[in-house]
Amino acid sequence: MKVIIIDDEKAMHLILKRMLAKMAEVEIAGIFADTAAAYAYLPIMRWI
């Protein structure tokens, strides 16, 4: 499963990235600080 992380705190990016890395079925497709950046990334994700 591909997931994206959206959080405005850099520390949470690291915490969530480490937590999700322990799950073999999870692939982090992107990490964003705001929803606008994540939303702009979604059309690109359709082709991956």
DSSP file (Angstrom, degrees, kcal/mol; ACC not computed):
  #  RESIDUE AA STRUCTURE BP1 BP2  ACC     N-H-->O    O-->H-N    N-H-->O    O-->H-N    TCO  KAPPA ALPHA  PHI   PSI    X-CA   Y-CA   Z-CA
    1    1 A M              0   0    0      0, 0.0    26,-3.2     0, 0.0     2,-0.4   0.000 360.0 360.0 360.0 132.3    0.0    0.0    0.0
    2    2 A K  E     -a   27   0A   0     24,-0.2     2,-0.3    26,-0.1    26,-0.2  -0.773 360.0-179.6 -91.9 136.8    1.3    3.4   -0.9
    3    3 A V  E     -a   28   0A   0     24,-2.5    26,-3.4    -2,-0.4    27,-0.9  -0.926  18.6-147.7-131.5 156.9    0.8    6.2    1.6
    4    4 A I  E     -a   30   0A   0     -2,-0.3     2,-0.5    25,-0.2    27,-0.2  -0.966  14.0-140.4-121.6 146.1    1.6    9.9    1.9
    5    5 A I  E     -a   31   0A   0     25,-2.5    27,-3.2    -2,-0.4     2,-0.5  -0.905  17.6-176.0-105.9 128.6    2.5   11.7    5.1
    6    6 A I  E     +a   32   0A   0     -2,-0.5     2,-0.3    25,-0.2    27,-0.2  -0.960  24.2 131.9-127.5 113.7    1.1   15.2    5.6
    7    7 A D        -     0   0    0     25,-2.4     6,-0.1    -2,-0.5    -2,-0.0  -0.965  50.7-138.7-158.4 143.8    2.1   17.1    8.7
    8    8 A D  S    S+     0   0    0     -2,-0.3     2,-0.5     4,-0.0    25,-0.1   0.484  84.5  80.5 -85.6  -1.3    3.3   20.5    9.4
    9    9 A E    >>  -     0   0    0      1,-0.1     4,-1.3     2,-0.0     3,-0.6  -0.925  67.0-152.3-110.8 123.0    5.9   19.4   11.9
   10   10 A K  H 3> S+     0   0    0     -2,-0.5     4,-1.7     1,-0.2     5,-0.2   0.840  95.9  61.1 -59.0 -35.2    9.2   17.9   10.7
   11   11 A A  H 3> S+     0   0    0      1,-0.2     4,-2.2     2,-0.2    -1,-0.2   0.887 102.1  51.7 -61.3 -38.2    9.5   15.8   13.8
   12   12 A M  H <> S+     0   0    0     -3,-0.6     4,-2.9     2,-0.2     5,-0.3   0.834 102.5  60.0 -68.6 -32.0    6.3   14.0   13.0
   13   13 A H  H  X S+     0   0    0     -4,-1.3     4,-2.4     1,-0.2    -1,-0.2   0.953 109.4  43.2 -57.1 -48.5    7.6   13.3    9.5
   14   14 A L  H  X S+     0   0    0     -4,-1.7     4,-2.4     2,-0.2    -2,-0.2   0.916 114.8  48.9 -64.8 -45.0   10.5   11.4   11.1
   15   15 A I  H  X S+     0   0    0     -4,-2.2     4,-2.3     2,-0.2    -2,-0.2   0.942 115.5  43.0 -62.0 -48.7    8.3    9.6   13.7
   16   16 A L  H  X S+     0   0    0     -4,-2.9     4,-2.9     1,-0.2     5,-0.2   0.889 112.3  54.0 -66.4 -38.7    5.7    8.5   11.2
   17   17 A K  H  X S+     0   0    0     -4,-2.4     4,-1.7    -5,-0.3    -1,-0.2   0.924 111.8  44.5 -61.0 -44.8    8.4    7.5    8.6
   18   18 A R  H  X S+     0   0    0     -4,-2.4     4,-0.6     2,-0.2    -2,-0.2   0.898 114.6  49.2 -66.4 -41.0   10.1    5.3   11.2
   19   19 A M  H >< S+     0   0    0     -4,-2.3     3,-0.9    -5,-0.2    -2,-0.2   0.931 114.0  44.4 -64.7 -46.3    6.8    3.8   12.4
   20   20 A L  H >< S+     0   0    0     -4,-2.9     3,-1.7     1,-0.2     6,-0.3   0.781 100.9  69.0 -71.6 -26.1    5.6    3.0    8.9
   21   21 A A  H 3< S+     0   0    0     -4,-1.7    -1,-0.2     1,-0.3    -2,-0.2   0.741  90.6  63.7 -63.5 -21.9    8.9    1.6    7.8
   22   22 A K  T << S+     0   0    0     -3,-0.9     2,-0.7    -4,-0.6    -1,-0.3   0.618  87.2  81.4 -76.4 -12.7    8.3   -1.3   10.2
   23   23 A M    X   -     0   0    0     -3,-1.7     3,-1.7    -4,-0.2    -1,-0.1  -0.853  67.5-158.9 -99.8 112.0    5.3   -2.4    8.1
   24   24 A A  T 3  S+     0   0    0     -2,-0.7    -1,-0.2     1,-0.3    -4,-0.0   0.802  89.4  55.0 -60.6 -31.7    6.4   -4.4    5.1
   25   25 A E  T 3  S+     0   0    0      2,-0.0     2,-0.5   -23,-0.0    -1,-0.3   0.498  93.1  87.1 -83.2  -2.4    3.2   -3.8    3.1
   26   26 A V    <   -     0   0    0     -3,-1.7     2,-0.5    -6,-0.3   -24,-0.2  -0.854  52.6-174.2-105.6 130.2    3.5    0.0    3.4
   27   27 A E  E     -a    2   0A   0    -26,-3.2   -24,-2.5    -2,-0.5     2,-0.7  -0.988  22.8-135.7-119.5 124.5    5.5    2.2    1.0
   28   28 A I  E     +a    3   0A   0     -2,-0.5   -24,-0.2   -26,-0.2     3,-0.1  -0.703  23.2 179.9 -80.7 114.5    5.8    5.9    1.7
   29   29 A A  E     -     0   0A   0    -26,-3.4     2,-0.3    -2,-0.7   -25,-0.2   0.674  62.5 -10.2 -90.5 -19.9    5.2    7.6   -1.6
   30   30 A G  E     -a    4   0A   0    -27,-0.9   -25,-2.5     2,-0.0     2,-0.4  -0.955  49.8-144.2-174.1 155.1    5.7   11.2   -0.3
   31   31 A I  E     +a    5   0A   0     -2,-0.3     2,-0.3   -27,-0.2   -25,-0.2  -0.997  26.8 178.8-131.3 126.6    6.1   13.4    2.7
   32   32 A F  E     -a    6   0A   0    -27,-3.2   -25,-2.4    -2,-0.4     3,-0.1  -0.926  32.6-150.2-133.2 151.8    4.5   16.9    2.7
   33   33 A A  S    S+     0   0    0     -2,-0.3     2,-0.3   -27,-0.2   -27,-0.1   0.620  85.8  26.0 -93.2 -16.5    4.3   19.8    5.1
   34   34 A D  S  > S-     0   0    0      1,-0.1     4,-1.7   -26,-0.0     3,-0.2  -0.982  74.8-118.6-147.5 159.3    0.9   21.0    3.8
   35   35 A T  H  > S+     0   0    0     -2,-0.3     4,-2.9     1,-0.2     5,-0.2   0.812 108.6  61.8 -68.3 -30.9   -2.2   19.7    2.1
   36   36 A A  H  > S+     0   0    0      2,-0.2     4,-2.0     1,-0.2    -1,-0.2   0.924 106.4  45.6 -62.5 -43.5   -1.7   21.9   -1.0
   37   37 A A  H  > S+     0   0    0      2,-0.2     4,-1.2     1,-0.2    -1,-0.2   0.904 114.6  48.2 -65.8 -41.4    1.6   20.3   -1.8
   38   38 A A  H  X S+     0   0    0     -4,-1.7     4,-1.2     1,-0.2     3,-0.3   0.910 110.3  51.6 -65.3 -41.9    0.2   16.8   -1.3
   39   39 A Y  H  < S+     0   0    0     -4,-2.9     3,-0.4     1,-0.2    -1,-0.2   0.881 107.9  52.1 -63.0 -38.9   -2.9   17.6   -3.4
   40   40 A A  H  < S+     0   0    0     -4,-2.0     4,-0.4     1,-0.2    -1,-0.2   0.793 108.5  53.0 -66.6 -27.8   -0.6   18.8   -6.3
   41   41 A Y  H >X S+     0   0    0     -4,-1.2     4,-1.6    -3,-0.3     3,-0.7   0.745  89.0  80.0 -79.0 -25.9    1.3   15.5   -6.0
   42   42 A L  H 3X S+     0   0    0     -4,-1.2     4,-1.1    -3,-0.4    -1,-0.2   0.864  87.5  53.2 -58.1 -43.1   -1.7   13.2   -6.3
   43   43 A P  H 34 S+     0   0    0      0, 0.0     4,-0.4     0, 0.0     3,-0.4   0.870 108.8  52.1 -60.7 -32.8   -2.1   13.4  -10.1
   44   44 A I  H X4 S+     0   0    0     -3,-0.7     3,-1.3    -4,-0.4     4,-0.3   0.884 102.8  59.7 -66.3 -38.5    1.5   12.4  -10.5
   45   45 A M  H >< S+     0   0    0     -4,-1.6     3,-1.4     1,-0.3    -1,-0.2   0.762  88.4  72.7 -63.3 -27.2    0.9    9.4   -8.2
   46   46 A R  T 3< S+     0   0    0     -4,-1.1    -1,-0.3    -3,-0.4    -2,-0.2   0.810  98.4  47.9 -59.5 -28.5   -1.7    7.9  -10.5
   47   47 A W  T <         0   0    0     -3,-1.3    -1,-0.3    -4,-0.4    -2,-0.2   0.509 360.0 360.0 -92.5  -5.5    1.0    6.9  -13.0
   48   48 A I    <         0   0    0     -3,-1.4    -1,-0.2    -4,-0.3    -2,-0.2   0.434 360.0 360.0 -94.5 360.0    3.3    5.3  -10.4
